[in-house]
Amino acid sequence: MLRTTAFSRMAIFRVPLFRLLAINLAAGTAAALLLLCGLLALNPHGLRDLILADRSPATAIGLLLFGLFITFGSTAMGTAIMALGGLADRGAGTGRGGGRGGGEGGGRRTDTPADDKRAAVRVRAR
């Protein structure tokens, strides 16, 4: 029974979207830890001294780490989600610059189909 619940928890990482989010959350967490360690090591404007002079410096460090974790984790995950549109627009090797090796980035579409004609449309005013 215990083995099946552990297996079902790990089965969620077989879904590509959840795996993408977990990897980027880990990258954001690593960036948050790196920034916190850098702030404590460099001591800008006496921040480390201020934190360590408090009665409970672990609380201040924990709250700072939590804020950085939320900020960098959500930024990394959001960036990964928004970058998915760029892969879908490029196609799988069709058109100019298609495929995964192209140098274009973002979600902008650079190649338009030949049958993409624009037409004027009348709209009645209310």
Steps between C-alpha positions, in 0.01 A plus 500: 500500500779739588679418177193579288448842661865589445473383141186706439675810638789450261266429208408868488852576376435288191269776374726737303335818628544409866857389435572834330351691792689296760833548323448875472382524860824330603698746288316793661566356845870468421507863381323610819751316718788643300366853538442457873852366551637785291308758701622355828860472375524848347307673780359789290415803716547288814218255422679199651584699814139611532368146462750347742438774761137391528380270782398234249711529185372165371151649465629795298713277279209257455260776398754648261566157350127432467448830315791431269378143445153621397642774277769302318304174488193658345713705260685191377178300462320787325789551261498129413125505436520810280791353303285202401312719252820567307554129443145445378509793257823387331360162400691178456745591227255650250533848360792737541693464822274229633599223734665513838841620387385838371645819635171681545356528845177597666149435383516710184417337176752583230370294212144546377317259269444612141120477539496747790316785325353790691158629403301806602195419710206736554379534855178678585510762772253456783 
